[in-house]
Amino acid sequence: MRDEVIRLGSEGQLVGIVSHPPGESPAGGPDPTGKSAPGPSFIILNAGVLHRVGPHRLHVVLARRIAAAGMAGLRLDLGGIGDSIASSDAATFRDSAVADTRAAMTGLTELLGSARFVLLGVCSGADNAIATALVDDRVAGVVLVDPPAYPTRRSQLRDLRTRLAQRGSAREALRWGLRVAERRARLALAMLGRTTAEDPPSEGRELPPVALFGTRLTTLVDRGVRVLAVFSGIHGPRYNHPDQIFEVFPALRGRLDHRYYPTANHTFTELAGQAELIADVTAWTTTASRFG
């Protein structure tokens, strides 16, 4: 494969590096014989505000591995991140990310001839991938690494069982249970003390309501978009079983693909976990006719 720095967008404001498959022209690019349509290209979106190399160079290794397997892979800087200029007049960062991703797809069509795309995002990048796929039919697949995750009664029981087992003696388990109850009581009091709807307690990443997220996934798979949902082991009761996504959304069983890495952290710091993720995503993405 070979890497090429490219500028995308109407004013060249977006910067990315495309990894081309072996050969003079990218696999999936225009067929010189004119006998077949170009295949899809792979676009990796920023993970939060990290620039295009991704956490622990995950995006670099993944794009090159996918290119070596036959599909062009772009690691992209959205506007205002890395080397790209923020030029969108969108009202929110999400709207700007969607506009930039769509501009990148248009640019890759001009450069490579690709008419279909597979998007990958980690965390907020997964949210941006979903938002883009919902409004653009050119998206044929999405790889969602740690998308929104929601607890179920079963997952809460599994988490409780694990935590109790870690406490050892019954006395330690009782003390732990009392501390948990105290924390929950404090949270309940904090909620009662809120004066406005705009003053919620900080809980980190804002998740959409579970029903809304389920509707978004269903809309994509109904349209024929292939979905690979990937979950690391950081979620506690929000995700602690390989099939938990189907505990939350049973109607999606058999309609999307999923992976669970219970020993991996959110950014796949450990090389063994990162290697497993890259191998799985590459195999899933480059399977023949998957996005035909």
N, C-alpha and C positions, 0 to 999 in steps of 0.2 A: 504494500500500500504506500501511498505518498500523501503528505499533508500539504494543504494550500490555504493561505490566508485569503479571505474574501471579504468584500464589503457588500452589504445588502441594504435594501430599503430604497425609497425614491431618491434620497440624497446621499446614499452610501453611508448612512449614519450608524448602521449596525455592523459589528465586526464579529467574524466567526472563523473557525478553522474547519475545513472539510477534509476528511480522510477518504481518499479515493481508493477503490479496490485495485488490485494488481492489474497492470496493463495501461495502455495509453489513455483509454477513456474509461470512466467509471462504469462498473456493472450496474445495470439499472438506468444508465444514461441512454441517450438516443441510439437506437440500433442502426448502424451504418447501412444495413441491408434494407431498412424500412419495413421489415417483415413483422416486427413485434413492437408493441407499445413499451415505453420505458417502465421499469419497475419502480417501487417506492424508494424514498430516501429516509434516513433516520435523523431526527433532530433531538439533541439533548438540551434541555432548558436549564437555566441557572437554578441552583439549590439555594433559595433565599437570596442573599446579596453576595454570595460567593461568585467569583468570576468563573469563566468557562472551563477551567481545569477541573472544577468540582471538588468535593471533599476528598482529600488524600489522593488527588489526581484520578479519581474514579472515572470522570468523563473522558479523560485522555485515553486511558487504557481501553475503555469500553468502545469508544468511537473507532479506534484503530483495530480492535478485535472484530468488530462488525464489518469494517471495510475489508479486512483480510478474508472474511467469510463471504464477501461478494456484494455488500450493500454500502453505498456511500453514507458516511456518518458525519453530521455537522454538530460541533459543540459551539453553541451560540451565546453571545453576550446580549441580553436584552438592554434596551435603552437605559442609560444611567448606571449600568453595571460594567465593570471591567473597562474595555476599550470602546464601548458603544456610547453614543451621545443620546441623551434624553431629548427627543424632539416631538414626542406625541403630545397632543393637547387633551388627551383622555382625562376624565375626571378622577379616576382611581388608578393605582398601580396595576390592579388586575386587568382593567380595560387596556392600559398601555401595554402590558405583557401580551395580551391577546392580539392587539394590533401589530406589535413587533413580530410575533410568531407567524402571523399570516403574511407579513411582508417578507419574512425569511423564506417561507414556502414559495411565494411568487418568484423570489430571486433564484431559488434552487431550480425551479421549473425553467427559467431562462438559461441557467448555467448548465444544468444536467439533463433537462428534459423530463424530470420526474413530475408526475401529475398526482401522485399519492404519497402520503407521508405517515411515518410512525413517530410519535412524540414520546419522550421519556422525561420525567421530572421526579425529583426527590422532595418530599415534604411540600412546601409551597409551590415548587415546580410541578408536582403532581396536580395541584389545584389549577395551575395555569394550563396544564395540558388538557384537563377535563374541560375548562372553560373555552379553550380554543376549539376542541373537538365538537362541542355542542353547537357552535356557530359556523363551522367550516366543514363541508362535505369532503374536502380533500384529505382529511385525517382518516386513515384506514385502520390505525391501531394506536393504543396508548399503553405505556408501561408506567405504572403508578407505584413509586417506591415510598412506602409509609404514607398512603393517603389517609383521609379521616377514618378513624376506628372508633367503635362504640362498644361499651360493655353489654353483656347479656347476663341473665341470672346464672347461667351455667359458667360463664367466664368469671363471675364474681366468686362463685363457690370454688372454682379451680384456684383462683388467686388466694382465697382465704385458706384453703387446704395447704397450699405451698408455704404460705407465711407461717402457719401454725407449725408445720413440720420443721421450719427453720428455727423455731424458738426453743426446741428441746423439751424442757420440763413443763409440766402443767402450770407451775407458778409463773414461769416466764411468759407462757402463752396468755395467762390471765392478765398480767401486767401490760402486755402488748395490747390486748383487747381493750383495756381501760384507756390507754393512751389514744387509741384510734377513736373510741367513743368521745373522748374529750375534744379531739381535733374536729370531729364532725359537729359537735355541739357549738364550738366556736364559729365554724363556717355558717351554721344555721343562724346564729345570732348576727353575724356580719350581713347575711342576706336580709334579715329583718330590719337592720339598721340602714339599708340603702335608701337614699332620698329620691333618686331619679333612676330611670331606666338606663341612663348613660353612665352609671357609676357602678358597674359590676366588679366583683373581686377579680383580680388578675388570675387567669388560668392558662396563660401562654397562648398557643395557637388557637385561633377562633375556628370552631368546627360548624359546618352547616347542620341544621336539624337532620336527624337521621332519616326522616321520610323524604326530605328534599334531596339528600345525597343518594338515596336509593332510586329516586325518580331520575336523577341525572345518569346514573349507571344504566338503568333500564332503557332510557332514551338512546344511549349510545349502542348498546347491544341490539336493540330493535332495529337500528339503522344499519347494522352489519359491521360496526366498529369492533375490532378484536381488542380485548382488554386483558392485561396481565397485572394483577394486583399483588404487590410484594410487601410483606410486613416483617420488620425486624423484631427483636425480642425485648424492646424497651417499654412496651405499652402496659404492662401489668394487666389489670382486668379488661382493658380496652381491646387487647388482642393477645391471647395466650394459648391458642389452639390452631392447628393448620386449617381447619374448616370453619373458623369462627365467622368469616364473612357470610357464610350461608346460614349460620344461626341468626344473624341479623337480617339477611335478605334471602330467605329460602327460595324465592321465585327465581333467583339468579343461578341456582345450582345447575351446573352443566352448561352455563351460557357464557362464563368467563373463566379465565385461567388464574391460578393463584400460587404463590410460594410463601413459605414461612421459614424464617431463619431465627430460631429461638435464642441462639447464643450471640447473635450479631447486635451491635449497637446501631444507632440511628444513621451514622455516617459510615458504617462498615469499615471501622478503623483497622480491625485485624485483617491481615493479608489473606488468611485462609477463607474468611467469610466473604471478603471482597472478590476473591477468585471464583468462589462458588456462584455468587451473584452474577458476575460477568459471564461466566459459562452458561448459566441458565438463560439470561436475557439474550445472549447471542444466539443460542440454539432456538429459542422461541421466535426471535425476530427474523431469522434467516431461513426458516423452514419454507421449502418450496411451496408456492401457491397460497401461502397463508393470507396474503393481502391481495389476492388476484381480483 
